[in-house]
């Protein structure tokens, strides 16, 4: 039997507490009330329950605001499924709302009738000298005050620390399903794992390092990007004495003790530094043939003859016969000038025989972010599955015509994220433009002055910004992509794909209005299962 109390505030009449007894049968025996098939009786009964609830609520209201003490409160009992015509000194007949009364009158009329009878009753009671029939309390302001006291507005949000912990646990849990790939290929000495962004390659690389170090192997864990290398080197799995972790070029600098030029040219990184490392290794440096296993993340950026020469010399047995695991995305993340066909030729020529494993399950992004990345980043083939549940929050694409409009849209995006309780270091701003040319660098007016900083200079709590290329391999709860001026050409579609797949929860993209037709065309392309009426297409195209 369902039982509940409703509080109804009627301006100029009073406050009515209605005890609802939704039973289909009712009896009172030896002073006990039995509702429906309930085996145990209730000694109080519904009218006393209603009166007690009413007095309790009135005391709460008067304690909060003594000026409301002259507002009449009364109680009634509703029996929506039965006719109740019993008489007793415990209640007044006009306090009853039963099925017959509900059929004859609307609920509003029944409530008004009870309160009018209550006011008439109070006016004749010597014990209620405080009440005057002419007092039309509560007025509208008093009614609103009573509602605020009894049902105040409130808002609770998840703690930032708790949300971060949940995000990390979710990503690890979904990525953990990918560990089957390591289990399947653990007996293979050389394995190339390929897959698009979000398929867990970096987490798999760390797990492979953890497993190998536990067996006593000495491991070289490398990547290309500086920010990713710093993150890898600080990860608990990489702090084992058996693991040397960081970027490939950091490793070379430590190997060669070469002085870093003030403004090194590309040729320093691509030619001079690896040649110096090869010379050191051929001269008998301790790292020659030192490592039992090489693990390379984002390996598509490391497949050059000069870089492979170094790796060949530091790995026991060399690349063709030694043990290695390489993780790469050869579809949309080749951003540093490498040719995919050349990379394939190099692997065949230098890496010997090896097993391949294709990762196609997205365990990082929400389904809507993954879909947008697939459509606008031209990912083909698409992910086979997206493991994270749909949070029903669409990525937002905003359009601008001028730099000042873009800064305004950027500020609006940051306000939205702030209102959702994202902290400064939950947010990363990504741009294809570096330094002062990106929109984030120009957002210096209040209240953003001092809140944004370049990624590697940012203090805790600040919003960080960097280039899309530099953030490859990493992720963040909220990503804002700026300075997207067009989507034509392989490089720009690859940059767009990399940027959008960094987002764990929220994604906002600022696009120049000249690129709007390309966005709409990609979203509504034939065969993409999106029509103009689809919510996804509509929300993503809004300016």
C-alpha positions as CSV (number, residue, x, y, z in Angstrom):
1,X,0.0,0.0,0.0
2,X,1.5,3.3,-1.1
3,X,1.4,6.1,1.5
4,X,2.7,9.7,1.0
5,X,2.2,13.2,2.2
6,X,1.6,16.2,-0.1
7,X,2.0,19.8,1.0
8,X,-0.2,22.2,-0.9
9,X,0.2,26.0,-0.5
10,X,-2.9,28.1,-1.5
11,X,-2.5,31.9,-1.4
12,X,-5.1,33.6,0.7
13,X,-6.3,30.3,2.2
14,X,-3.5,28.4,3.9
15,X,-1.3,25.3,3.8
16,X,-2.8,21.9,3.5
17,X,-1.0,18.6,4.3
18,X,-2.7,15.7,2.6
19,X,-1.9,12.2,3.8
20,X,-2.6,9.8,0.8
21,X,-3.6,6.2,1.6
22,X,-3.7,4.4,-1.8
23,X,-5.2,1.2,-0.4
24,X,-7.9,-0.9,-1.9
25,X,-9.4,-1.9,1.4
26,X,-9.4,-0.5,4.9
27,X,-10.5,-1.5,8.3
28,X,-10.1,-0.5,12.0
29,X,-10.2,-3.2,14.6
30,X,-9.5,-2.8,18.3
31,X,-8.1,0.6,17.7
32,X,-5.7,-0.5,15.0
33,X,-5.9,0.5,11.3
34,X,-5.3,-2.1,8.7
35,X,-4.5,-1.0,5.1
36,X,-5.1,-3.5,2.4
37,X,-3.5,-6.8,3.2
38,X,-1.0,-5.4,5.7
39,X,-0.6,-8.0,8.5
40,X,0.2,-5.4,11.2
41,X,-2.1,-2.6,12.3
42,X,-1.3,1.0,12.8
43,X,-2.4,2.5,16.2
44,X,-2.2,6.1,15.0
45,X,-4.4,6.1,11.9
46,X,-4.2,8.3,8.9
47,X,-5.8,11.4,10.4
48,X,-3.4,11.5,13.3
49,X,-0.5,10.9,10.9
50,X,-1.6,13.8,8.8
51,X,-2.0,16.1,11.8
52,X,1.4,15.2,13.1
53,X,3.1,15.8,9.7
54,X,1.2,19.2,9.5
55,X,2.3,20.3,13.0
56,X,5.9,19.3,12.3
57,X,6.0,21.2,9.0
58,X,4.4,24.3,10.7
59,X,7.0,24.3,13.4
60,X,9.8,24.1,10.8
61,X,8.3,27.1,8.9
62,X,7.8,29.2,12.0
63,X,11.3,28.5,13.3
64,X,12.7,29.7,10.0
65,X,10.5,32.8,9.7
66,X,8.4,33.8,12.8
67,X,6.4,36.2,10.6
68,X,4.7,33.2,9.1
69,X,3.1,32.1,12.4
70,X,-0.3,33.5,11.5
71,X,-0.6,31.4,8.3
72,X,-3.2,28.6,8.9
73,X,-2.0,25.0,8.4
74,X,-4.4,22.1,8.2
75,X,-4.5,18.5,7.3
76,X,-6.6,16.1,5.3
77,X,-6.6,12.4,4.3
78,X,-7.1,11.2,0.7
79,X,-8.4,7.7,-0.1
80,X,-8.3,7.7,-3.9
81,X,-9.5,4.0,-4.4
82,X,-12.2,3.6,-1.7
83,X,-15.3,5.3,-0.3
84,X,-14.7,6.4,3.3
85,X,-17.8,7.6,5.2
86,X,-17.0,6.6,8.8
87,X,-17.7,9.3,11.4
88,X,-15.5,10.0,14.5
89,X,-14.6,12.8,16.8
90,X,-11.0,12.3,15.6
91,X,-11.7,14.1,12.3
92,X,-14.1,16.3,10.5
93,X,-16.1,15.0,7.6
94,X,-14.7,17.8,5.4
95,X,-11.1,16.5,6.0
96,X,-11.9,13.4,3.9
97,X,-11.1,13.1,0.2
98,X,-12.4,9.7,-1.0
99,X,-13.1,8.1,-4.4
100,X,-16.7,9.5,-4.5
101,X,-15.5,13.0,-3.9
102,X,-12.7,12.7,-6.5
103,X,-15.3,11.6,-9.0
104,X,-17.5,14.6,-8.2
105,X,-15.0,17.4,-8.0
106,X,-11.5,18.2,-9.2
107,X,-8.7,18.0,-6.8
108,X,-8.2,21.8,-6.7
109,X,-11.9,22.3,-5.5
110,X,-11.4,19.6,-2.8
111,X,-8.3,21.3,-1.5
112,X,-10.0,24.8,-1.5
113,X,-13.0,23.3,0.3
114,X,-10.9,21.8,3.1
115,X,-9.1,25.0,3.7
116,X,-12.2,27.1,3.7
117,X,-13.8,24.8,6.2
118,X,-10.6,24.9,8.3
119,X,-10.6,28.7,8.3
120,X,-14.3,28.8,9.4
121,X,-13.6,26.3,12.1
122,X,-10.6,28.3,13.4
123,X,-12.5,31.5,13.5
124,X,-15.0,29.9,16.0
125,X,-12.3,28.5,18.4
126,X,-11.4,30.5,21.5
127,X,-8.0,28.7,21.5
128,X,-7.2,30.2,18.1
129,X,-7.3,33.9,19.0
130,X,-4.3,34.4,16.8
131,X,-6.5,33.7,13.7
132,X,-8.6,36.3,12.0
133,X,-11.0,35.4,9.2
134,X,-10.0,38.7,7.5
135,X,-6.4,37.7,7.5
136,X,-5.8,36.4,3.9
137,X,-2.5,34.8,4.7
138,X,-0.5,33.5,3.0
139,X,-0.1,36.2,0.4
140,X,2.0,35.3,-2.7
141,X,5.3,36.4,-1.1
142,X,4.6,34.3,2.0
143,X,3.6,31.3,-0.1
144,X,6.9,31.6,-2.0
145,X,8.8,31.9,1.4
146,X,7.1,28.7,2.7
147,X,8.0,26.8,-0.4
148,X,11.6,27.9,-0.1
149,X,11.7,26.8,3.5
150,X,10.1,23.4,2.9
151,X,11.8,22.7,-0.4
152,X,14.9,24.9,-0.7
153,X,16.9,25.1,-3.9
154,X,20.2,23.3,-3.8
155,X,23.0,22.0,-6.1
156,X,25.6,19.4,-5.4
157,X,28.4,18.5,-7.8
158,X,30.9,15.7,-7.8
159,X,34.2,16.7,-6.2
160,X,36.9,17.4,-8.8
161,X,39.2,14.9,-7.2
162,X,36.5,12.2,-7.2
163,X,35.6,12.9,-10.8
164,X,39.3,12.6,-11.9
165,X,39.6,9.4,-10.0
166,X,36.4,8.1,-11.6
167,X,37.6,9.1,-15.1
168,X,41.0,7.4,-14.6
169,X,39.3,4.3,-13.3
170,X,36.8,4.2,-16.2
171,X,39.6,4.6,-18.8
172,X,41.7,1.9,-17.1
173,X,38.7,-0.4,-16.8
174,X,37.8,-0.1,-20.4
175,X,41.4,-0.3,-21.6
176,X,41.9,-3.3,-19.4
177,X,39.6,-5.2,-21.7
178,X,42.4,-4.6,-24.3
179,X,44.9,-6.5,-22.2
180,X,43.7,-9.6,-24.0
181,X,45.8,-8.5,-26.9
182,X,49.0,-8.8,-24.7
183,X,47.8,-12.1,-23.4
184,X,47.2,-13.4,-26.9
185,X,50.6,-12.5,-28.2
186,X,52.8,-13.0,-25.1
187,X,54.8,-15.8,-26.8
188,X,55.7,-13.6,-29.8
189,X,59.0,-11.9,-29.6
190,X,58.2,-9.1,-32.0
191,X,54.7,-7.6,-32.2
192,X,53.4,-4.5,-34.0
193,X,50.1,-3.2,-32.5
194,X,48.2,-0.9,-34.7
195,X,45.1,1.1,-34.1
196,X,43.5,4.5,-34.2
197,X,43.5,7.0,-31.4
198,X,41.6,5.9,-28.2
199,X,42.2,2.2,-28.6
200,X,44.5,2.0,-25.5
201,X,47.9,1.7,-27.2
202,X,49.8,3.8,-24.5
203,X,48.2,2.0,-21.6
204,X,49.0,-1.4,-23.3
205,X,52.6,-0.2,-23.7
206,X,52.9,0.6,-20.0
207,X,51.3,-2.7,-19.1
208,X,53.8,-4.5,-21.3
209,X,56.6,-2.7,-19.5
210,X,55.2,-3.6,-16.1
211,X,54.9,-7.3,-17.0
212,X,58.4,-7.4,-18.6
213,X,60.1,-5.7,-15.7
214,X,58.5,-8.2,-13.3
215,X,60.4,-11.0,-15.1
216,X,63.7,-9.2,-14.7
217,X,64.1,-7.9,-18.2
218,X,65.7,-4.5,-18.9
219,X,63.4,-2.4,-21.0
220,X,63.6,0.8,-23.1
221,X,60.2,2.5,-23.3
222,X,60.2,5.3,-25.8
223,X,58.0,7.7,-27.7
224,X,58.5,10.7,-30.0
225,X,56.4,13.5,-28.3
226,X,58.0,15.5,-25.5
227,X,54.8,15.8,-23.4
228,X,53.9,12.2,-23.8
229,X,57.5,11.2,-22.9
230,X,57.3,13.3,-19.7
231,X,54.1,11.6,-18.8
232,X,55.4,8.1,-19.5
233,X,58.6,8.7,-17.4
234,X,56.5,9.7,-14.4
235,X,54.1,6.8,-14.6
236,X,54.5,4.2,-11.8
237,X,55.0,1.4,-14.4
238,X,58.1,3.3,-15.7
239,X,59.7,4.1,-12.4
240,X,61.0,0.5,-12.0
241,X,64.8,0.3,-12.0
242,X,64.5,-2.1,-15.0
243,X,62.7,0.5,-17.2
244,X,64.3,3.5,-19.0
245,X,61.5,5.7,-20.2
246,X,61.1,9.0,-22.0
247,X,61.3,10.4,-25.5
248,X,63.6,9.0,-28.1
249,X,65.6,12.2,-28.4
250,X,65.9,12.6,-24.6
251,X,67.4,9.1,-24.6
252,X,69.9,10.1,-27.3
253,X,71.0,13.2,-25.5
254,X,71.7,11.2,-22.4
255,X,73.5,8.6,-24.5
256,X,75.7,11.0,-26.3
257,X,76.2,13.9,-23.9
258,X,75.8,16.2,-26.9
259,X,75.3,19.9,-26.0
260,X,71.8,21.0,-27.1
261,X,72.0,24.0,-29.4
262,X,70.0,27.1,-28.5
263,X,67.6,26.8,-31.4
264,X,68.3,23.4,-32.9
265,X,67.3,22.9,-36.6
266,X,65.4,19.8,-37.7
267,X,68.6,18.3,-39.0
268,X,70.0,18.2,-35.5
269,X,67.2,15.9,-34.3
270,X,66.9,13.9,-37.5
271,X,70.5,13.5,-38.5
272,X,73.2,14.8,-36.2
273,X,72.0,13.5,-32.9
274,X,71.2,9.9,-34.1
275,X,74.6,9.8,-36.0
276,X,76.4,10.8,-32.7
277,X,74.5,8.1,-30.9
278,X,75.4,5.4,-33.5
279,X,79.1,6.5,-33.2
280,X,78.9,6.1,-29.4
281,X,77.4,2.7,-29.6
282,X,79.8,1.4,-32.2
283,X,82.7,2.6,-30.0
284,X,81.5,0.3,-27.2
285,X,79.1,2.4,-25.1
286,X,77.5,0.5,-22.3
287,X,74.1,0.7,-23.9
288,X,75.2,-1.3,-26.9
289,X,73.1,-4.5,-26.8
290,X,71.9,-3.5,-23.3
291,X,68.1,-3.9,-23.5
292,X,66.1,-7.1,-23.4
293,X,63.0,-5.4,-24.8
294,X,62.2,-2.2,-26.6
295,X,58.7,-0.8,-26.3
296,X,57.9,2.1,-28.6
297,X,54.7,4.1,-28.4
298,X,53.5,6.3,-31.4
299,X,56.1,4.3,-33.4
300,X,54.9,5.8,-36.7
301,X,56.9,8.9,-35.7
302,X,60.1,6.9,-35.1
303,X,60.3,4.9,-38.4
304,X,63.3,6.6,-40.1
305,X,66.5,4.8,-41.1
306,X,68.6,6.9,-38.7
307,X,66.4,6.2,-35.7
308,X,66.1,2.5,-36.4
309,X,69.9,2.3,-36.6
310,X,70.1,3.4,-33.0
311,X,67.4,1.0,-31.8
312,X,69.0,-1.8,-33.7
313,X,72.3,-1.3,-31.8
314,X,70.8,-1.0,-28.2
315,X,68.6,-4.0,-28.5
316,X,69.9,-7.5,-27.7
317,X,69.8,-9.4,-31.0
318,X,68.9,-6.3,-33.0
319,X,65.6,-5.4,-34.4
320,X,65.4,-8.4,-36.7
321,X,66.0,-11.0,-34.0
322,X,65.5,-9.3,-30.6
323,X,62.4,-8.6,-28.6
324,X,60.3,-5.6,-29.2
325,X,56.7,-4.3,-29.0
326,X,55.7,-1.3,-31.1
327,X,52.4,0.6,-30.9
328,X,51.3,3.0,-33.7
329,X,48.6,4.6,-35.6
330,X,49.4,4.6,-39.3
331,X,46.0,5.8,-40.4
332,X,45.5,9.4,-39.2
333,X,48.4,10.3,-36.8
334,X,51.4,10.5,-39.2
335,X,52.0,14.2,-38.6
336,X,55.8,14.6,-38.9
337,X,56.3,14.1,-42.6
338,X,56.8,10.3,-42.6
339,X,55.4,8.5,-45.7
340,X,53.2,5.6,-44.8
341,X,54.4,3.5,-47.7
342,X,58.0,4.2,-46.8
343,X,57.3,3.2,-43.2
344,X,56.0,-0.1,-44.4
345,X,59.1,-0.7,-46.5
346,X,61.3,0.1,-43.6
347,X,59.5,-2.3,-41.3
348,X,59.8,-5.1,-43.8
349,X,63.5,-4.4,-44.4
350,X,64.6,-3.7,-40.8
351,X,62.3,-5.4,-38.4
352,X,62.4,-9.0,-39.6
353,X,59.4,-11.2,-39.1
354,X,56.8,-10.0,-36.6
355,X,53.2,-10.5,-35.6
356,X,50.6,-7.8,-36.2
357,X,47.6,-7.1,-34.0
358,X,44.9,-4.6,-35.0
359,X,43.2,-2.6,-32.2
360,X,39.8,-1.3,-33.3
361,X,37.9,-0.8,-30.0
362,X,37.7,2.7,-28.7
363,X,38.1,2.7,-24.9
364,X,38.8,6.5,-24.4
365,X,36.1,8.6,-26.0
366,X,32.4,8.8,-25.5
367,X,30.3,7.5,-28.5
368,X,29.4,10.9,-29.7
369,X,33.0,12.2,-29.7
370,X,34.2,9.0,-31.4
371,X,31.5,9.5,-34.1
372,X,32.5,13.1,-34.7
373,X,36.2,12.1,-35.0
374,X,35.3,9.4,-37.4
375,X,33.3,11.6,-39.7
376,X,35.3,14.8,-39.6
377,X,38.7,13.2,-39.2
378,X,38.0,10.8,-42.1
379,X,38.8,7.7,-40.0
380,X,38.4,4.7,-42.3
381,X,37.6,2.0,-41.3
382,X,35.7,3.2,-38.3
383,X,36.1,1.8,-34.7
384,X,34.6,-1.6,-34.4
385,X,33.1,-0.7,-31.0
386,X,33.1,2.1,-28.5
387,X,33.2,0.8,-24.9
388,X,32.3,3.9,-22.9
389,X,28.6,4.6,-22.4
390,X,26.7,7.4,-24.1
391,X,26.6,10.4,-21.8
392,X,24.1,12.1,-24.3
393,X,26.3,15.2,-24.4
394,X,27.1,16.3,-28.0
395,X,30.4,17.9,-28.9
396,X,29.9,21.6,-29.7
397,X,31.1,23.3,-32.9
398,X,31.1,27.1,-32.9
399,X,31.8,29.2,-35.9
400,X,33.7,32.6,-36.0
401,X,34.5,35.1,-38.7
402,X,37.1,37.3,-37.0
403,X,39.8,36.7,-34.4
404,X,37.8,38.8,-31.9
405,X,34.8,36.6,-32.5
406,X,36.9,33.5,-32.0
407,X,38.2,34.8,-28.6
408,X,34.6,35.5,-27.6
409,X,33.5,32.0,-28.5
410,X,36.5,30.6,-26.7
411,X,35.6,32.6,-23.6
412,X,32.0,31.3,-23.9
413,X,33.3,27.7,-24.1
414,X,35.4,28.2,-20.9
415,X,32.5,29.7,-19.0
416,X,30.4,26.6,-19.9
417,X,33.1,24.3,-18.7
418,X,33.5,26.3,-15.5
419,X,29.8,26.1,-14.9
420,X,30.0,22.3,-15.2
421,X,32.7,22.4,-12.4
422,X,35.7,21.6,-14.6
423,X,38.8,22.8,-13.0
424,X,41.5,24.7,-14.8
425,X,43.8,21.8,-15.2
426,X,40.9,19.6,-16.5
427,X,40.9,21.8,-19.6
428,X,43.4,21.8,-22.5
429,X,43.2,24.1,-25.5
430,X,44.6,22.7,-28.7
431,X,45.5,24.5,-31.9
432,X,47.3,23.8,-35.1
433,X,49.1,27.1,-34.5
434,X,52.0,27.5,-32.1
435,X,52.9,30.3,-29.6
436,X,51.3,33.7,-29.9
437,X,49.5,32.8,-33.1
438,X,46.9,30.6,-31.4
439,X,43.6,32.0,-30.1
440,X,44.4,31.0,-26.5
441,X,47.5,33.3,-26.4
442,X,45.2,36.2,-27.3
443,X,42.7,35.6,-24.5
444,X,44.3,38.1,-22.1
445,X,41.3,40.2,-21.0
446,X,39.5,39.8,-17.7
447,X,38.7,37.4,-16.2
448,X,41.1,35.1,-18.2
449,X,44.3,37.1,-17.6
450,X,46.6,34.8,-15.7
451,X,44.3,31.8,-16.0
452,X,45.8,30.5,-19.2
453,X,49.4,29.4,-19.8
454,X,51.5,27.4,-22.2
455,X,51.3,23.7,-21.3
456,X,54.8,23.3,-20.0
457,X,54.7,26.5,-18.1
458,X,51.3,26.2,-16.5
459,X,50.9,26.2,-12.7
460,X,48.5,23.8,-11.0
461,X,44.9,25.1,-11.6
462,X,45.7,27.0,-14.8
463,X,44.1,26.2,-18.1
464,X,46.8,24.8,-20.4
465,X,47.3,25.4,-24.2
466,X,49.6,23.8,-26.7
467,X,49.7,22.6,-30.3
468,X,47.7,19.6,-31.5
469,X,51.0,17.9,-32.5
470,X,52.5,18.3,-29.1
471,X,49.5,16.7,-27.3
472,X,49.5,13.6,-29.4
473,X,49.2,10.5,-27.3
474,X,47.7,12.3,-24.3
475,X,44.1,13.1,-23.2
476,X,42.2,15.4,-21.0
477,X,38.7,15.6,-19.5
478,X,37.8,18.7,-21.5
479,X,39.3,19.7,-24.9
480,X,38.7,23.0,-26.7
481,X,40.1,23.0,-30.3
482,X,40.7,26.4,-31.8
483,X,41.9,28.0,-35.0
484,X,40.4,25.4,-37.4
485,X,40.4,27.4,-40.6
486,X,39.7,24.5,-43.0
487,X,39.5,20.8,-43.2
488,X,40.9,20.2,-46.6
489,X,44.0,18.2,-47.2
490,X,45.4,15.1,-45.4
491,X,47.4,17.1,-42.8
492,X,44.5,19.2,-41.6
493,X,42.1,16.3,-41.4
494,X,44.8,14.3,-39.5
495,X,45.3,17.2,-37.1
496,X,41.5,17.5,-36.6
497,X,41.3,13.8,-35.9
498,X,44.2,13.9,-33.4
499,X,42.7,16.9,-31.6
500,X,39.2,15.6,-31.2
501,X,40.2,12.2,-30.0
502,X,42.0,13.7,-27.0
503,X,38.6,14.4,-25.2
504,X,37.5,12.2,-22.3
505,X,34.3,14.1,-21.5
506,X,33.7,17.4,-23.2
507,X,34.7,18.6,-26.7
508,X,34.3,22.1,-28.1
509,X,35.6,23.0,-31.6
510,X,36.0,26.6,-32.9
511,X,35.9,26.7,-36.7
512,X,36.2,29.5,-39.2
513,X,32.9,30.1,-40.9
514,X,34.5,29.4,-44.3
515,X,34.9,25.8,-43.2
516,X,31.3,25.4,-42.2
517,X,30.2,23.9,-45.6
518,X,33.0,21.2,-45.3
519,X,31.8,20.4,-41.7
520,X,28.2,20.0,-42.8
521,X,29.2,18.0,-45.9
522,X,31.2,15.6,-43.8
523,X,28.5,15.1,-41.2
524,X,25.8,14.6,-43.8
525,X,27.9,12.6,-46.3
526,X,26.1,9.6,-48.0
527,X,26.6,6.3,-46.2
528,X,27.3,8.0,-42.8
529,X,23.8,7.1,-41.5
530,X,23.1,10.7,-40.6
531,X,20.2,12.7,-41.9
532,X,19.4,16.3,-41.5
533,X,16.8,15.5,-38.9
534,X,19.2,13.5,-36.7
535,X,20.0,15.2,-33.4
536,X,23.7,14.5,-33.8
537,X,23.9,16.3,-37.1
538,X,21.8,19.2,-35.9
539,X,23.7,19.9,-32.7
540,X,27.1,19.6,-34.3
541,X,26.2,22.1,-37.0
542,X,24.9,24.8,-34.6
543,X,26.8,28.0,-34.5
